[in-house]
Amino acid sequence: MEPKTNFPTITLEELDRILNLSIKEDRINRLVLFLSMLLTYTEQDQVNVFISGPSSIGKTFLSQEVSKLFPQEDVKTLSHTSPTSFFHEATKTESGENIYEFDMSKKIYLFLDQQHTKLLEYLRPILSHDKKIVEHHITDKDQKYGLRTKIIKIIGYPTVIYCSATNDIDDQELTRCISISPQITQTKLKASIGATIIREADRVNTDNSIEDDSERISLIKRVKAIKEARIGDIIIPFSEQIKTMFSEKHSNLKPRHQRDVAKIIRITKAFTLLNLWERKVVSGCPVSTIEDLNSAFEIWEYISLYQEFGIPSHNIDIFLQIIKPLGKYSYFEGITKERIVKEYREIFGGPLDFYRLNRYILPSLVSVGLITLETSQSNRREKVIIIADNT
């Protein structure tokens, strides 16, 4: 690796300031998305991000704004994609009549507003980097021969950003992704409304002021130079420090932590990649600094809780911002579902229907031991929410 261009060191704070030009809120989420997309240009250290939450909270806006900093030929944006139609983009090969290839290597796939997570299930081997070439068999309807099997060879590792309003996602998918959810607070809503007014009132000048910013232009050039550097791997000489720091954060280890610690390592590599011109090179690989590792753990500190429970991060927000505060005043009699729905509208600024609450949200919180559902003392036909003693 012999970079042709040198860029000065960019710190976590400086990166955040540049991202803040177009995304005024969701500080940690915008950093996670940028660093995840940056890892696209490594050989096999790509990570995946699952963005969950109700509609109109900024899932697609967040991911699309960050993706504008990357070469657009590498960004594939798809909306409402069915699990099977996605694979029909494959190109037929000469090796067989029904054999097709789908090269996803070093690409960023943005799946916007997906109503189901079946496609994520089909992509499991790719998301977990099981093999660099994976065969996927689908049934294709042919006018002459009827139903025929089509063999799709998926090649390489992409970066997958999956936006969905659903709460029904399997733990197998969540462990393969970094789970985040855009903030939904009155402070954010006020800031977002203010930014929308400014942008819509004078779109041309607003967009130009963002796109013409010298630091933003420099960051876009930096990303392109990182792509052209063709980095194979990155060395992190801090194995013992990682063990110690991770153990301090997670004293009660779980199987999913094997994937979580890998995510921290990859975030560390993303910071190294960002400043590869200022990093020592050994055998053609840039070497991480302790600052890169500390920055990665700073990011992890904010998002680790959402990864820990293995349920959509928005469900955790409902527990932290609504159920837990209400539990302080309703410890013995429990919290009614009506109260949760009422508080949700006041805090998050939108409706929460009882079906979604009963079908997805409450069962997920019960499954991870944050709450229990008990029979109400005042109404034996009603279930109330009791916060677990250890939370």
C-alpha positions as CSV (number, residue, x, y, z in Angstrom):
1,M,0.0,0.0,0.0
2,E,1.5,3.3,-1.1
3,P,-1.1,6.1,-0.9
4,K,-0.7,8.8,-3.5
5,T,-2.4,11.5,-1.5
6,N,-1.9,12.5,2.1
7,F,-4.7,13.7,4.3
8,P,-4.3,15.2,7.8
9,T,-5.5,13.3,10.8
10,I,-9.3,13.7,11.4
11,T,-10.5,13.2,14.9
12,L,-13.8,11.8,16.0
13,E,-15.0,15.3,17.0
14,E,-14.0,16.7,13.6
15,L,-15.8,13.9,11.7
16,D,-18.9,14.5,13.8
17,R,-18.8,18.2,13.0
18,I,-18.8,17.5,9.2
19,L,-21.6,15.0,9.5
20,N,-23.6,17.6,11.5
21,L,-23.8,19.9,8.4
22,S,-26.6,17.8,6.9
23,I,-27.7,15.7,9.9
24,K,-28.4,17.9,12.9
25,E,-29.4,15.1,15.3
26,D,-28.6,11.4,15.9
27,R,-24.9,12.0,16.6
28,I,-23.9,8.4,17.4
29,N,-26.1,6.9,14.7
30,R,-24.6,9.1,11.9
31,L,-21.1,8.1,13.1
32,V,-22.0,4.4,13.1
33,L,-23.4,4.6,9.6
34,F,-20.4,6.5,8.2
35,L,-17.8,4.2,9.8
36,S,-19.8,1.1,8.7
37,M,-20.0,2.4,5.1
38,L,-16.2,3.2,5.2
39,L,-15.5,-0.4,6.0
40,T,-16.9,-1.3,2.6
41,Y,-13.4,-0.7,1.1
42,T,-11.8,-3.4,3.2
43,E,-11.3,-7.0,2.1
44,Q,-13.6,-8.7,4.6
45,D,-14.3,-6.3,7.5
46,Q,-17.7,-5.0,6.3
47,V,-20.4,-4.6,8.9
48,N,-24.2,-4.4,8.6
49,V,-26.6,-2.0,10.2
50,F,-30.3,-2.6,11.1
51,I,-32.2,0.7,11.5
52,S,-35.6,0.1,13.2
53,G,-38.4,2.3,14.4
54,P,-41.8,3.7,13.3
55,S,-42.3,5.7,10.1
56,S,-41.3,9.3,9.8
57,I,-38.5,9.2,12.3
58,G,-35.6,9.7,9.8
59,K,-34.4,6.1,9.0
60,T,-34.1,6.6,5.3
61,F,-33.0,10.3,5.6
62,L,-30.2,9.3,7.9
63,S,-28.8,6.5,5.8
64,Q,-29.2,8.4,2.5
65,E,-27.5,11.6,3.8
66,V,-24.5,9.7,5.0
67,S,-24.3,7.7,1.7
68,K,-23.9,11.0,-0.2
69,L,-20.3,11.1,1.1
70,F,-19.4,7.9,-0.8
71,P,-18.8,7.3,-4.5
72,Q,-22.4,6.9,-5.9
73,E,-21.4,4.0,-8.2
74,D,-20.9,2.0,-5.0
75,V,-24.2,2.8,-3.5
76,K,-27.2,0.7,-4.4
77,T,-30.5,2.1,-3.0
78,L,-33.5,-0.2,-3.0
79,S,-37.0,0.3,-1.7
80,H,-39.8,-2.3,-1.0
81,T,-37.7,-5.2,-2.3
82,S,-39.2,-8.6,-2.1
83,P,-36.9,-11.5,-1.0
84,T,-36.9,-13.2,-4.4
85,S,-36.9,-10.2,-6.8
86,F,-33.7,-8.9,-5.3
87,F,-31.8,-11.9,-6.7
88,H,-33.1,-11.4,-10.2
89,E,-30.5,-8.7,-10.8
90,A,-27.9,-11.5,-11.2
91,T,-26.1,-11.9,-14.5
92,K,-26.1,-15.1,-16.4
93,T,-22.8,-16.9,-16.7
94,E,-21.3,-19.1,-19.4
95,S,-20.7,-21.9,-17.0
96,G,-24.2,-23.3,-17.0
97,E,-27.7,-22.7,-18.4
98,N,-29.3,-21.7,-15.1
99,I,-26.3,-20.4,-13.3
100,Y,-26.1,-16.7,-12.5
101,E,-23.7,-14.5,-10.6
102,F,-24.4,-11.6,-8.3
103,D,-21.3,-9.6,-7.3
104,M,-22.0,-7.7,-4.1
105,S,-18.4,-7.1,-3.1
106,K,-17.4,-3.7,-1.9
107,K,-20.9,-2.2,-2.5
108,I,-23.2,-0.4,-0.1
109,Y,-26.8,-1.7,-0.2
110,L,-29.4,0.6,1.3
111,F,-32.7,-1.2,1.8
112,L,-35.3,1.5,2.5
113,D,-38.6,1.1,4.2
114,Q,-38.7,-2.7,4.1
115,Q,-41.9,-4.1,5.5
116,H,-40.4,-7.5,6.3
117,T,-37.1,-9.1,7.1
118,K,-37.3,-12.2,5.0
119,L,-34.6,-10.8,2.7
120,L,-32.2,-10.5,5.7
121,E,-32.8,-14.2,6.4
122,Y,-31.8,-15.1,2.8
123,L,-28.7,-13.0,3.2
124,R,-27.5,-14.6,6.5
125,P,-24.4,-16.3,5.0
126,I,-23.4,-13.0,3.4
127,L,-24.1,-10.9,6.5
128,S,-22.0,-13.2,8.7
129,H,-19.2,-13.7,6.2
130,D,-19.5,-17.5,6.2
131,K,-18.2,-17.9,2.7
132,K,-17.1,-15.4,0.0
133,I,-19.2,-17.2,-2.6
134,V,-22.6,-18.5,-1.6
135,E,-25.1,-20.3,-3.8
136,H,-28.7,-19.4,-3.5
137,H,-31.4,-21.4,-5.3
138,I,-34.6,-19.8,-6.4
139,T,-37.6,-20.9,-8.5
140,D,-38.0,-19.1,-11.7
141,K,-41.0,-19.3,-14.0
142,D,-40.2,-20.0,-17.6
143,Q,-42.8,-19.7,-20.4
144,K,-41.5,-22.8,-22.2
145,Y,-40.5,-25.1,-19.4
146,G,-42.6,-23.8,-16.5
147,L,-41.0,-23.6,-13.0
148,R,-37.2,-24.1,-13.1
149,T,-34.5,-23.8,-10.5
150,K,-32.2,-20.8,-10.9
151,I,-28.8,-21.0,-9.2
152,I,-27.5,-17.6,-8.0
153,K,-23.9,-17.4,-7.0
154,I,-23.5,-14.4,-4.6
155,I,-20.0,-13.1,-4.6
156,G,-18.2,-11.0,-2.0
157,Y,-19.1,-9.1,1.1
158,P,-21.2,-5.9,0.9
159,T,-22.2,-3.3,3.5
160,V,-25.9,-3.8,4.2
161,I,-28.0,-0.9,5.7
162,Y,-31.5,-2.2,6.3
163,C,-34.3,0.2,7.3
164,S,-37.5,-1.3,8.6
165,A,-40.5,-0.3,10.6
166,T,-41.1,-3.9,11.7
167,N,-40.5,-5.1,15.2
168,D,-40.6,-8.8,14.1
169,I,-37.0,-9.6,13.5
170,D,-35.2,-12.7,14.4
171,D,-32.3,-12.7,16.8
172,Q,-30.1,-14.3,14.2
173,E,-30.4,-11.2,12.0
174,L,-29.8,-8.8,14.9
175,T,-26.6,-10.5,16.0
176,R,-25.3,-10.1,12.5
177,C,-26.0,-6.3,12.5
178,I,-25.4,-3.2,14.5
179,S,-28.8,-2.3,15.7
180,I,-29.7,1.4,15.9
181,S,-32.8,3.6,16.0
182,P,-33.1,7.3,15.2
183,Q,-33.9,9.4,18.2
184,I,-37.5,10.4,18.8
185,T,-37.6,13.2,21.3
186,Q,-39.3,16.6,21.5
187,T,-35.9,18.2,21.2
188,K,-35.1,16.3,18.1
189,L,-38.5,17.0,16.5
190,K,-38.2,20.7,17.1
191,A,-34.7,20.7,15.6
192,S,-35.8,18.6,12.6
193,I,-38.8,20.9,12.0
194,G,-36.6,23.9,12.1
195,A,-34.1,22.3,9.7
196,T,-37.0,21.3,7.4
197,I,-38.3,24.9,7.3
198,I,-34.9,26.3,6.4
199,R,-34.3,23.6,3.7
200,E,-37.8,23.8,2.1
201,A,-37.9,27.6,2.2
202,D,-34.6,27.9,0.3
203,R,-33.6,24.5,-1.0
204,V,-31.0,25.7,-3.5
205,N,-29.0,27.9,-1.2
206,T,-29.3,25.4,1.7
207,D,-28.1,22.5,-0.4
208,N,-25.3,24.5,-1.9
209,S,-24.0,25.7,1.4
210,I,-23.7,22.1,2.6
211,E,-22.2,20.7,-0.6
212,D,-19.8,23.6,-1.0
213,D,-18.4,23.3,2.5
214,S,-14.6,22.8,2.2
215,E,-14.4,20.2,5.0
216,R,-17.2,18.1,3.5
217,I,-15.6,18.2,0.1
218,S,-12.3,17.1,1.7
219,L,-14.0,14.2,3.4
220,I,-15.6,13.1,0.1
221,K,-12.1,13.2,-1.5
222,R,-10.7,11.3,1.5
223,V,-13.3,8.5,1.1
224,K,-12.5,8.2,-2.6
225,A,-8.7,8.0,-1.8
226,I,-9.4,5.3,0.8
227,K,-11.3,3.3,-1.9
228,E,-8.4,3.7,-4.3
229,A,-5.9,2.6,-1.7
230,R,-7.3,-0.9,-1.9
231,I,-6.6,-1.9,1.7
232,G,-6.5,-5.6,2.3
233,D,-6.5,-5.9,6.1
234,I,-5.7,-3.7,9.1
235,I,-3.6,-4.8,12.1
236,I,-4.7,-4.1,15.7
237,P,-1.8,-4.8,18.1
238,F,-4.0,-4.5,21.2
239,S,-5.5,-7.9,21.8
240,E,-5.0,-7.8,25.6
241,Q,-6.5,-4.3,25.9
242,I,-9.5,-5.4,24.0
243,K,-10.1,-8.3,26.3
244,T,-9.8,-6.2,29.4
245,M,-12.0,-3.3,28.1
246,F,-14.7,-5.7,26.8
247,S,-14.7,-7.7,30.0
248,E,-15.1,-4.5,32.1
249,K,-18.2,-3.7,30.0
250,H,-19.6,-7.2,29.8
251,S,-19.0,-9.2,32.9
252,N,-21.7,-11.8,32.2
253,L,-20.7,-13.2,28.8
254,K,-23.2,-14.4,26.2
255,P,-22.7,-16.3,22.9
256,R,-23.7,-13.2,21.0
257,H,-20.7,-11.3,22.5
258,Q,-18.5,-13.2,20.1
259,R,-20.0,-11.2,17.3
260,D,-20.2,-8.0,19.4
261,V,-16.5,-7.9,20.1
262,A,-15.9,-8.4,16.3
263,K,-18.0,-5.3,15.7
264,I,-15.8,-3.3,18.1
265,I,-12.7,-4.5,16.3
266,R,-14.1,-3.5,13.0
267,I,-15.1,-0.1,14.2
268,T,-11.5,0.3,15.4
269,K,-10.4,-0.6,11.9
270,A,-12.7,2.0,10.4
271,F,-11.0,4.7,12.5
272,T,-7.6,3.4,11.3
273,L,-8.9,3.4,7.7
274,L,-10.0,7.0,8.1
275,N,-6.5,8.1,8.9
276,L,-4.5,5.5,7.1
277,W,-2.0,8.1,5.8
278,E,-0.9,8.8,9.4
279,R,-0.7,5.1,10.4
280,K,2.3,2.8,10.5
281,V,2.3,0.1,7.8
282,V,3.4,-3.5,8.4
283,S,3.4,-6.0,5.5
284,G,1.2,-3.6,3.5
285,C,-1.4,-3.3,6.3
286,P,-2.0,-0.1,8.3
287,V,-1.7,-0.5,12.0
288,S,-4.3,0.8,14.5
289,T,-3.3,3.2,17.3
290,I,-4.6,3.1,20.8
291,E,-6.6,6.3,19.9
292,D,-8.4,4.3,17.2
293,L,-9.3,1.6,19.8
294,N,-10.5,4.2,22.3
295,S,-12.7,5.9,19.7
296,A,-14.3,2.6,18.9
297,F,-15.1,1.9,22.5
298,E,-16.5,5.4,22.9
299,I,-19.0,4.6,20.1
300,W,-19.7,1.2,21.6
301,E,-20.4,2.7,25.0
302,Y,-23.5,4.4,23.4
303,I,-24.8,1.6,21.3
304,S,-23.9,-1.5,23.4
305,L,-27.1,-1.5,25.4
306,Y,-29.1,-1.9,22.1
307,Q,-26.9,-4.8,21.0
308,E,-27.0,-6.5,24.4
309,F,-30.7,-7.5,24.5
310,G,-31.0,-8.7,20.9
311,I,-34.3,-6.9,20.2
312,P,-35.0,-3.9,18.0
313,S,-33.5,-0.8,19.5
314,H,-36.7,1.2,19.4
315,N,-38.3,-1.3,21.8
316,I,-35.5,-0.6,24.2
317,D,-36.2,3.2,23.8
318,I,-39.8,2.5,24.7
319,F,-38.7,0.7,27.9
320,L,-36.1,3.4,28.9
321,Q,-38.2,6.5,28.1
322,I,-41.7,5.3,29.0
323,I,-42.0,2.1,30.9
324,K,-39.1,2.5,33.3
325,P,-40.0,6.1,34.4
326,L,-43.7,5.0,34.9
327,G,-42.6,2.0,36.9
328,K,-41.2,4.3,39.7
329,Y,-44.8,5.4,40.4
330,S,-46.6,2.2,39.6
331,Y,-44.4,-0.5,41.2
332,F,-47.1,-2.4,43.0
333,E,-50.2,-1.9,40.8
334,G,-48.4,-2.1,37.5
335,I,-48.6,0.0,34.3
336,T,-51.6,-0.3,32.1
337,K,-51.2,-0.6,28.3
338,E,-53.4,2.4,27.9
339,R,-50.9,4.5,29.9
340,I,-48.1,3.4,27.7
341,V,-50.0,4.3,24.5
342,K,-50.8,7.7,25.9
343,E,-47.2,8.4,27.0
344,Y,-45.8,7.1,23.6
345,R,-47.8,9.8,21.8
346,E,-46.6,12.5,24.1
347,I,-42.9,11.5,24.0
348,F,-42.5,10.2,20.5
349,G,-45.1,12.4,18.8
350,G,-46.9,9.6,17.0
351,P,-49.5,6.8,17.6
352,L,-48.8,3.4,19.0
353,D,-51.5,0.8,18.2
354,F,-52.4,-1.9,20.7
355,Y,-51.7,-4.7,18.1
356,R,-48.0,-3.7,17.7
357,L,-47.7,-3.2,21.5
358,N,-49.2,-6.6,22.3
359,R,-47.7,-8.6,19.3
360,Y,-44.2,-7.3,19.2
361,I,-43.1,-4.8,21.8
362,L,-44.2,-6.2,25.1
363,P,-43.3,-9.9,24.2
364,S,-39.7,-8.8,23.2
365,L,-39.3,-6.9,26.5
366,V,-40.6,-9.9,28.4
367,S,-38.2,-12.3,26.5
368,V,-35.1,-10.4,27.7
369,G,-36.3,-10.1,31.3
370,L,-37.0,-6.3,31.5
371,I,-40.7,-6.7,32.3
372,T,-43.3,-9.2,33.3
373,L,-47.0,-9.2,32.5
374,E,-49.2,-9.8,35.5
375,T,-53.0,-9.9,36.1
376,S,-54.3,-6.5,37.3
377,Q,-55.5,-6.5,40.9
378,S,-58.3,-4.1,40.0
379,N,-59.4,-5.9,36.8
380,R,-58.8,-9.6,36.6
381,R,-59.3,-9.6,32.8
382,E,-56.5,-7.1,32.2
383,K,-52.7,-7.6,32.1
384,V,-50.5,-4.9,33.5
385,I,-46.7,-4.4,33.1
386,I,-44.4,-4.9,36.0
387,I,-40.7,-3.9,35.8
388,A,-38.3,-6.6,36.7
389,D,-36.5,-6.2,40.0
390,N,-33.0,-6.3,38.4
391,T,-33.5,-3.4,36.0
